[in-house]
Amino acid sequence: MERIELSPEMTQFVTERHLASLTIVTQKGRPHVTPVGFTWDEERQLVRVITWAGSTKAKILDKAENPLRAAVSQVDGGRWVTLEGSAVVTDDKERCHEGTSRYAQRYSEPKDRGADRRVIEVTIERVMGRA
């Protein structure tokens, strides 16, 4: 797979404090859209979204036999970005710690969810936008 490299303007845009929407295409082919905060990890080509076990987005991904298609979209006036790829949810402590640490840097310290913490990881395959 080709490596995704964001322009300097796009990189700046995805580090500014903005909310976004996460769209997950369910196994039945229906979109589930919800507002989220997210972080971009260029090295690993991942978008991370922190959540908890009882959230609808986590339940949809947890039930899936394979990764589901997903997109994270952020808009600010005429600037916008959509990062698209395959999504999974995990309760792995190290991956959840990485997700919450990055979230705290971009937004603010998240609520402690203890063992209920989950992180959604979207492996990015395509980027669209203008910054």
TARA-V919751 format. One record per residue. N is the residue number from 1. PSI is psi as a letter, one per 30 degrees, with the letter a starting at -180 (* if undefined). NEAR is the number of other C-alpha atoms within 12 Angstrom. D_LAST is the distance of its C-alpha to the last C-alpha in whole Angstrom. Layout:
n=N psi=PSI near=NEAR d_last=D_LAST
n=N psi=PSI near=NEAR d_last=D_LAST
This chain:
n=1 psi=k near=9 d_last=24
n=2 psi=k near=9 d_last=21
n=3 psi=k near=15 d_last=19
n=4 psi=k near=25 d_last=16
n=5 psi=j near=22 d_last=14
n=6 psi=k near=27 d_last=10
n=7 psi=l near=17 d_last=9
n=8 psi=e near=13 d_last=9
n=9 psi=e near=17 d_last=6
n=10 psi=e near=27 d_last=5
n=11 psi=e near=22 d_last=9
n=12 psi=e near=20 d_last=9
n=13 psi=e near=30 d_last=7
n=14 psi=g near=38 d_last=10
n=15 psi=f near=28 d_last=12
n=16 psi=l near=24 d_last=12
n=17 psi=j near=21 d_last=14
n=18 psi=k near=27 d_last=13
n=19 psi=l near=26 d_last=16
n=20 psi=a near=30 d_last=15
n=21 psi=k near=27 d_last=17
n=22 psi=k near=37 d_last=19
n=23 psi=k near=34 d_last=21
n=24 psi=k near=37 d_last=24
n=25 psi=j near=27 d_last=26
n=26 psi=l near=28 d_last=29
n=27 psi=f near=20 d_last=32
n=28 psi=g near=13 d_last=34
n=29 psi=g near=13 d_last=30
n=30 psi=k near=14 d_last=29
n=31 psi=k near=19 d_last=26
n=32 psi=j near=26 d_last=26
n=33 psi=k near=20 d_last=23
n=34 psi=k near=24 d_last=23
n=35 psi=k near=23 d_last=20
n=36 psi=l near=28 d_last=20
n=37 psi=k near=36 d_last=18
n=38 psi=l near=42 d_last=17
n=39 psi=l near=41 d_last=17
n=40 psi=k near=40 d_last=15
n=41 psi=j near=27 d_last=18
n=42 psi=e near=24 d_last=17
n=43 psi=e near=13 d_last=20
n=44 psi=f near=18 d_last=22
n=45 psi=h near=26 d_last=19
n=46 psi=k near=36 d_last=19
n=47 psi=k near=44 d_last=18
n=48 psi=k near=44 d_last=21
n=49 psi=k near=49 d_last=21
n=50 psi=k near=42 d_last=25
n=51 psi=a near=38 d_last=27
n=52 psi=l near=28 d_last=31
n=53 psi=e near=25 d_last=34
n=54 psi=f near=17 d_last=34
n=55 psi=l near=22 d_last=31
n=56 psi=e near=23 d_last=31
n=57 psi=e near=37 d_last=28
n=58 psi=e near=32 d_last=30
n=59 psi=e near=23 d_last=33
n=60 psi=e near=32 d_last=31
n=61 psi=e near=36 d_last=30
n=62 psi=e near=26 d_last=33
n=63 psi=f near=19 d_last=35
n=64 psi=k near=21 d_last=34
n=65 psi=f near=13 d_last=36
n=66 psi=l near=15 d_last=33
n=67 psi=k near=24 d_last=29
n=68 psi=l near=33 d_last=27
n=69 psi=k near=32 d_last=24
n=70 psi=l near=42 d_last=21
n=71 psi=k near=39 d_last=17
n=72 psi=k near=46 d_last=15
n=73 psi=k near=36 d_last=13
n=74 psi=k near=36 d_last=11
n=75 psi=k near=25 d_last=10
n=76 psi=j near=19 d_last=9
n=77 psi=b near=11 d_last=10
n=78 psi=f near=11 d_last=8
n=79 psi=k near=20 d_last=5
n=80 psi=l near=26 d_last=6
n=81 psi=k near=34 d_last=8
n=82 psi=k near=32 d_last=11
n=83 psi=k near=42 d_last=13
n=84 psi=k near=32 d_last=17
n=85 psi=a near=32 d_last=20
n=86 psi=k near=30 d_last=24
n=87 psi=k near=37 d_last=24
n=88 psi=l near=37 d_last=27
n=89 psi=k near=40 d_last=29
n=90 psi=l near=33 d_last=31
n=91 psi=g near=27 d_last=33
n=92 psi=k near=19 d_last=34
n=93 psi=e near=18 d_last=34
n=94 psi=e near=14 d_last=32
n=95 psi=e near=23 d_last=29
n=96 psi=e near=31 d_last=29
n=97 psi=e near=27 d_last=30
n=98 psi=e near=29 d_last=27
n=99 psi=e near=37 d_last=24
n=100 psi=e near=33 d_last=26
n=101 psi=e near=25 d_last=25
n=102 psi=e near=27 d_last=22
n=103 psi=e near=32 d_last=21
n=104 psi=e near=22 d_last=23
n=105 psi=e near=19 d_last=21
n=106 psi=e near=26 d_last=18
n=107 psi=d near=24 d_last=20
n=108 psi=l near=15 d_last=24
n=109 psi=k near=17 d_last=27
n=110 psi=l near=23 d_last=27
n=111 psi=k near=16 d_last=31
n=112 psi=k near=17 d_last=33
n=113 psi=f near=20 d_last=34
n=114 psi=b near=17 d_last=36
n=115 psi=f near=17 d_last=37
n=116 psi=f near=20 d_last=36
n=117 psi=k near=30 d_last=32
n=118 psi=l near=36 d_last=30
n=119 psi=k near=43 d_last=27
n=120 psi=k near=47 d_last=25
n=121 psi=k near=43 d_last=23
n=122 psi=j near=39 d_last=21
n=123 psi=j near=33 d_last=21
n=124 psi=k near=33 d_last=18
n=125 psi=f near=26 d_last=19
n=126 psi=k near=27 d_last=16
n=127 psi=k near=31 d_last=12
n=128 psi=l near=24 d_last=10
n=129 psi=a near=24 d_last=7
n=130 psi=k near=24 d_last=4
n=131 psi=* near=22 d_last=0
